[in-house]
Amino acid sequence: MINNINNFGTINFYENNSEAKKDQAKQQVEDILPVAEPIDSIIFTKKAKKEGKEAQIIQALKKSVEDRRDKTRAFVDELHSWQNDGYVDAHYNAKVMYDELEKITPLTFGYETFKKYYNNTI
């Protein structure tokens, strides 16, 4: 490595074979794969955990409210769909379900509205 200091206080570093080292560094970076954190929640059934569907379920719940005026209804309909398929436990009451979902993803609606649709007390 060659250090060059000029009169303006700037230090320039020149290194031989810098292209080879950049290629090596780039290759090392490409070998690293991102690891998704497992979503640990009591609402997911053994079936969901075994098949690794937790992230897919959360993604589907988030997507269900996009561009919808009735966000809570759409969210709860999607949640009930996953419950009917056996991926989300349907035996928890509205408060437990809301609290667990709030831990996993930010919800854009309040508990009372969620409870109304979740318990079908419209």
C-alpha positions as CSV (number, residue, x, y, z in Angstrom):
1,M,0.0,0.0,0.0
2,I,1.3,3.4,-0.9
3,N,0.3,6.4,1.2
4,N,0.4,9.8,-0.5
5,I,0.0,12.9,1.6
6,N,-0.3,16.2,-0.2
7,N,0.0,19.7,1.2
8,F,-3.7,20.2,1.6
9,G,-4.1,17.7,4.4
10,T,-5.7,15.0,2.2
11,I,-4.4,11.4,2.5
12,N,-4.7,9.2,-0.6
13,F,-4.2,5.5,-0.3
14,Y,-3.2,3.5,-3.4
15,E,-3.3,-0.3,-3.2
16,N,-1.9,-2.8,-5.7
17,N,-4.3,-5.4,-6.9
18,S,-7.3,-3.5,-5.7
19,E,-9.6,-5.0,-8.4
20,A,-8.8,-8.5,-7.3
21,K,-9.6,-7.7,-3.7
22,K,-12.9,-6.0,-4.7
23,D,-13.9,-9.1,-6.6
24,Q,-13.1,-11.3,-3.6
25,A,-15.0,-9.1,-1.2
26,K,-18.0,-9.0,-3.6
27,Q,-18.0,-12.8,-3.8
28,Q,-18.0,-13.1,-0.1
29,V,-20.9,-10.8,0.2
30,E,-22.9,-12.7,-2.3
31,D,-22.4,-15.9,-0.4
32,I,-24.3,-14.6,2.6
33,L,-28.0,-15.3,2.5
34,P,-30.5,-13.4,4.7
35,V,-32.0,-15.5,7.4
36,A,-35.6,-14.7,8.3
37,E,-36.3,-14.6,12.0
38,P,-38.9,-17.2,13.0
39,I,-42.2,-15.8,14.1
40,D,-43.0,-17.2,17.5
41,S,-46.6,-16.8,18.5
42,I,-49.2,-18.9,20.3
43,I,-51.8,-18.3,17.6
44,F,-50.1,-20.5,15.0
45,T,-50.9,-24.2,15.0
46,K,-48.5,-27.0,14.8
47,K,-49.5,-27.4,11.1
48,A,-48.4,-23.9,10.4
49,K,-45.1,-24.3,12.2
50,K,-44.4,-27.6,10.6
51,E,-45.0,-26.2,7.1
52,G,-43.3,-22.9,7.9
53,K,-46.4,-20.8,6.9
54,E,-46.1,-18.2,9.7
55,A,-44.5,-15.5,7.5
56,Q,-46.9,-16.3,4.6
57,I,-49.9,-15.9,6.9
58,I,-48.6,-12.5,8.3
59,Q,-47.9,-11.3,4.7
60,A,-51.4,-12.3,3.6
61,L,-53.0,-10.5,6.6
62,K,-51.0,-7.4,5.8
63,K,-51.9,-7.6,2.1
64,S,-55.6,-8.1,2.9
65,V,-56.0,-4.5,4.2
66,E,-54.2,-2.8,1.3
67,D,-56.5,-0.5,-0.7
68,R,-59.5,-1.4,1.3
69,R,-61.9,1.0,3.0
70,D,-63.1,-1.8,5.4
71,K,-59.7,-2.8,6.7
72,T,-60.9,-4.5,9.8
73,R,-63.4,-6.6,8.0
74,A,-61.0,-7.6,5.3
75,F,-58.3,-8.5,7.9
76,V,-60.7,-10.6,10.0
77,D,-62.0,-12.4,6.9
78,E,-58.5,-13.3,6.0
79,L,-57.8,-14.4,9.5
80,H,-60.9,-16.6,9.6
81,S,-59.8,-18.2,6.3
82,W,-56.5,-19.2,7.8
83,Q,-58.3,-20.5,10.9
84,N,-60.6,-22.6,8.7
85,D,-57.6,-24.1,6.9
86,G,-56.1,-25.0,10.3
87,Y,-53.1,-22.7,10.3
88,V,-54.3,-20.3,13.0
89,D,-55.8,-21.5,16.3
90,A,-59.5,-20.5,16.4
91,H,-59.8,-21.2,20.1
92,Y,-58.5,-17.9,21.4
93,N,-60.8,-15.1,22.3
94,A,-60.7,-11.7,20.5
95,K,-58.5,-10.0,23.1
96,V,-55.8,-12.7,23.0
97,M,-55.9,-12.8,19.3
98,Y,-55.7,-9.0,18.9
99,D,-52.8,-8.7,21.4
100,E,-50.8,-11.5,19.6
101,L,-51.4,-10.0,16.2
102,E,-50.4,-6.5,17.6
103,K,-47.1,-8.0,18.7
104,I,-46.4,-9.5,15.3
105,T,-47.6,-6.7,13.1
106,P,-48.9,-3.1,13.7
107,L,-52.6,-3.0,13.3
108,T,-54.4,0.0,11.8
109,F,-57.6,-0.5,13.8
110,G,-58.6,-0.7,17.4
111,Y,-59.6,-3.7,19.6
112,E,-63.3,-2.9,19.8
113,T,-63.7,-2.9,16.0
114,F,-61.6,-6.0,15.7
115,K,-63.7,-7.7,18.4
116,K,-67.0,-6.8,16.6
117,Y,-65.9,-8.5,13.4
118,Y,-64.0,-11.4,15.0
119,N,-67.0,-12.4,17.1
120,N,-69.5,-11.7,14.4
121,T,-71.5,-9.3,16.6
122,I,-72.1,-6.7,13.9
